[in-house]
Amino acid sequence: METYKEQWTGKVLEVTIGATAAEGGTRVAAVRIGGETTLPFYLFEGEMPHMPVIAMEIFDRPPHDAPGALAEVFSDVWDDAARWAEKCVASFGAEMICLNLISTKPDEEDSGPGEARETVRRVLGAVKVPLVIRGPGVAEKDNLIIPAVSEEAKGERVLLGAAVQENYREAVRTALANGHCLIAESPIDINIAKQTNILLGDEGLPLDRVVMDPTTGGLGYGLEYTYSIMERARIAALGGDRVLGCPFVNFVGYEAWHAKEAKADNPQWGERNRRGALWEAMTALAFLQAGSDLLVMHHPAAVSLVRKAILDLRGGTSTR
């Protein structure tokens, strides 16, 4: 029997993160995401030119509430973001690093642009893979932090986060001035996601420098809402809606490890550390099926499981 194939008219835009020496940066290689012409892993129907990428997330100060499973792996380096990044790359093969400047949050240490710049400088010097850099996530403070770290990383084509409706003009200005890509964040709402992308484009940022963050819900904590928004956006993109045709990023690790099921010491639920890694991996696998192009993860065991799943879904072939 002949397999039915949908005739899609659109495609997902390709976004390049990281700049090599030939491109004016210092990264050993760039990472490309997006470019799909079909639904996730429907390789019988269309193309998926780039495998989804996993970035390992680090923080600019030791996490206050990290579960024991993560402490076992990273507590020897997490007082130094540069060493933490080095361990992710050297020991666990991270092809991207996500630097979360959590200390800049007003309800945390409320550290300033100077400290953020220094952290970015040290991490850029410690590893040569492409970076995602996340600001405090508060529009007023983002307008101080994001321009500073954007300038520090000028020419490296990092992925900066995040642009929202309250701060998008400043985010676009600094991304354009320093040659970076932007995360467009929306609160699990497809209309706001589309409107944010329109605003970024109106300010002059090409959509092939935009990665959409629909706001990630962890397994058991809103995952299905995020999934449905991603699914709707991806179908719209493949149907020809270019504004919704940007790749997706999902901050899986941060959400998954905040679930009580991932970190609670309850023997009836199975061994805690293994359970936590599986919780993160299952969250990531669900978003792969929804169309995620960039997964930001924490535990190396979860990363390993998801890498294998991606290869299996691709039929054992690797493309970048």
C-alpha positions in Angstrom: 0.0 0.0 0.0 1.3 3.4 -0.9 2.2 5.7 2.0 0.3 8.9 2.1 2.5 12.0 2.1 1.4 15.5 3.0 2.4 18.1 0.5 3.7 20.9 2.7 4.3 24.3 1.1 6.4 25.9 3.8 9.6 25.1 5.8 11.2 26.0 9.1 13.9 28.7 8.8 17.5 27.8 9.4 19.3 29.6 12.2 23.1 29.5 12.7 24.5 29.9 16.2 28.2 30.5 16.8 30.8 32.2 14.6 34.1 30.6 13.6 37.4 32.5 13.1 36.6 32.7 9.3 33.3 34.5 10.3 34.9 36.8 12.8 34.4 34.8 16.0 36.4 32.2 18.0 34.1 29.2 18.0 35.5 25.9 16.6 32.3 25.3 14.7 28.8 26.8 14.3 25.6 25.0 15.0 22.7 25.1 12.6 19.1 24.3 13.6 15.8 24.3 11.7 15.3 23.8 8.0 12.6 21.1 8.3 10.1 20.6 5.5 8.0 18.1 7.4 6.8 17.2 10.9 9.4 15.9 13.4 11.2 12.8 12.1 8.7 12.2 9.3 11.7 11.4 7.1 9.6 9.4 4.6 7.7 12.7 3.8 10.3 15.5 3.8 13.7 16.7 5.0 15.1 17.3 8.4 18.6 18.6 7.4 19.9 19.2 11.0 19.5 17.0 14.0 18.0 18.7 17.1 20.9 20.0 19.3 21.4 19.7 23.0 22.9 22.5 25.0 24.0 21.9 28.6 23.0 24.6 31.0 25.3 26.2 33.6 24.7 29.0 36.0 26.8 32.0 37.1 26.7 31.0 40.7 26.1 27.7 42.6 22.4 26.7 42.4 20.8 27.1 45.8 18.2 24.3 45.4 20.0 21.8 43.2 18.9 18.1 43.7 21.5 15.6 44.9 21.7 14.0 41.4 23.1 17.2 39.9 25.3 17.9 42.9 27.0 14.5 42.5 28.0 15.5 39.0 28.8 19.2 39.2 29.3 20.4 42.7 33.1 20.3 42.2 32.9 23.0 39.5 29.7 24.9 40.0 31.3 27.7 42.0 33.1 28.7 38.8 31.0 29.0 35.6 34.1 28.7 33.3 35.2 25.4 34.9 31.6 24.2 34.8 31.4 24.9 31.1 34.7 23.1 30.6 33.5 20.0 32.3 30.3 19.9 30.3 32.3 20.0 27.1 35.3 17.9 28.0 33.6 15.2 30.1 30.1 15.0 28.5 30.7 16.2 24.9 28.4 19.2 25.1 28.1 20.8 21.6 26.6 24.0 23.1 26.6 25.7 26.5 23.7 27.7 27.9 24.9 30.3 30.4 22.1 31.3 32.7 23.0 34.6 34.5 20.7 33.7 37.3 22.5 36.0 39.8 21.3 39.0 37.9 17.7 38.4 38.8 16.3 41.1 41.1 15.0 38.5 43.6 18.4 36.7 43.6 21.7 38.5 44.1 20.7 41.3 41.7 24.2 41.5 40.3 25.0 44.0 37.6 26.2 44.3 34.1 29.9 44.3 35.1 29.7 41.0 36.8 27.7 39.5 33.9 30.3 40.7 31.4 33.1 39.1 33.3 31.3 35.8 33.5 30.6 35.8 29.8 34.2 36.7 29.1 35.5 33.8 31.2 33.1 31.3 29.7 33.9 32.4 26.1 37.6 31.9 26.9 37.1 28.5 28.6 35.1 26.7 25.8 34.9 27.1 22.1 31.4 25.8 21.4 28.5 28.2 20.6 26.7 29.8 23.5 23.2 30.6 24.6 23.1 33.4 27.1 20.1 33.9 29.3 19.4 37.2 31.2 17.4 37.7 34.3 14.0 37.4 32.6 12.7 40.7 34.0 12.3 43.2 31.2 13.7 46.3 33.0 16.8 44.4 34.2 17.2 42.6 30.9 17.6 46.0 29.3 20.7 46.5 31.5 22.2 43.0 31.3 21.5 41.9 27.7 23.2 44.9 26.0 26.3 44.4 28.3 26.8 40.7 27.6 25.9 41.2 23.9 28.7 43.7 23.6 31.1 41.4 25.5 30.3 38.5 23.1 30.4 40.7 20.0 31.0 38.7 16.8 30.4 35.3 18.4 26.8 35.0 17.2 25.5 33.8 20.5 21.8 33.1 21.1 20.6 35.8 23.5 17.5 35.5 25.7 15.0 36.7 25.8 13.0 39.2 23.8 9.5 39.7 25.0 6.9 42.3 24.1 8.0 44.6 27.0 11.7 44.8 25.9 12.0 43.7 22.3 13.2 47.0 20.9 16.3 47.1 23.1 16.9 43.4 22.5 16.8 43.8 18.7 19.0 46.9 18.8 21.8 45.1 20.7 21.5 41.9 18.7 21.9 43.8 15.5 24.7 45.9 16.8 26.8 42.9 17.9 25.8 40.2 15.4 23.7 37.9 17.6 20.5 35.8 17.4 17.5 36.3 19.7 15.2 34.1 21.7 11.6 35.2 21.2 9.7 34.3 24.4 6.0 34.0 24.7 3.7 32.6 27.5 2.3 29.4 26.0 0.2 31.5 23.6 0.5 31.1 19.8 -1.0 34.5 19.1 1.5 36.2 21.3 4.3 34.1 19.9 3.4 35.3 16.4 3.0 38.9 17.4 6.4 38.9 19.1 8.1 37.6 15.9 6.3 40.3 13.9 7.6 43.0 16.3 11.1 41.7 16.0 10.9 41.7 12.2 9.4 45.2 12.2 12.5 46.4 14.2 14.8 45.0 11.5 15.8 41.6 12.9 15.7 38.9 10.2 13.6 35.9 11.2 16.5 33.6 10.4 18.1 35.0 13.6 15.1 34.2 15.8 14.5 31.1 17.9 11.1 30.7 19.6 10.7 29.9 23.3 7.0 29.0 23.8 7.7 28.6 27.6 8.5 25.1 28.6 6.3 23.1 30.9 7.9 20.1 32.6 6.5 16.5 32.5 3.4 16.6 34.7 3.6 20.3 35.1 2.1 21.8 31.9 4.1 19.9 29.2 0.9 19.2 27.2 0.1 22.9 27.0 3.5 23.8 25.5 3.3 20.7 23.3 0.0 21.8 21.7 1.3 25.3 21.0 4.4 24.0 19.4 2.5 21.5 17.3 0.1 24.2 16.1 2.9 26.6 15.3 4.9 24.0 13.4 1.9 22.9 11.3 1.2 26.6 10.5 4.9 27.1 9.5 4.8 24.0 7.2 1.6 25.3 5.8 3.3 28.5 4.7 3.2 30.9 7.7 6.7 32.2 7.6 6.3 34.3 10.8 5.8 31.1 12.8 8.6 29.3 10.9 11.4 29.9 13.4 13.0 27.0 15.2 12.1 26.1 18.8 14.2 26.1 22.0 13.0 24.3 25.1 14.6 24.8 28.6 14.0 21.3 29.6 16.4 20.8 32.5 15.4 23.8 34.6 11.7 22.8 34.4 12.1 19.0 34.8 14.3 19.2 37.9 11.8 21.5 39.7 9.3 18.7 39.7 8.9 16.9 43.0 8.8 13.6 41.2 12.4 14.3 39.9 14.0 15.0 43.2 11.9 13.8 46.1 13.4 11.1 48.3 10.5 8.6 48.1 11.7 4.9 47.8 8.3 3.9 46.4 9.0 6.0 43.3 12.3 4.2 42.6 15.9 5.3 43.1 15.9 9.1 43.2 18.9 10.1 41.0 18.0 7.7 38.2 14.3 8.8 38.4 15.4 12.4 38.1 17.5 11.8 35.0 14.6 9.8 33.4 12.2 12.6 34.3 14.3 15.1 32.4 14.9 12.7 29.5 11.2 12.0 29.1 10.4 15.7 29.1 12.9 16.3 26.4 11.7 13.4 24.3 8.1 14.7 24.3 9.4 18.1 23.0 11.4 16.4 20.3 8.1 15.0 19.0 6.6 18.5 19.1 9.3 19.9 17.0 12.0 21.2 19.3 15.2 22.1 17.6 17.3 23.1 20.6 17.0 21.3 24.0 18.7 22.9 27.0 19.4 20.2 29.6 21.2 19.5 32.9 22.0 15.9 33.7 24.6 14.1 31.5 22.7 10.8 31.9 19.5 12.4 30.5 21.6 14.0 27.7 23.0 10.7 26.8 19.6 9.0 26.6 18.2 11.8 24.4 21.2 11.8 22.1 20.6 8.1 21.5 16.9 8.6 20.9 17.6 11.3 18.4 20.0 9.0 16.5 17.4 6.2 16.6 14.7 8.5 15.3 17.0 9.6 12.5 17.6 5.9 11.6 21.1 6.0 13.0 22.3 8.8 10.8 23.8 12.0 12.0 23.7 15.4 10.2 24.7 18.8 11.3 
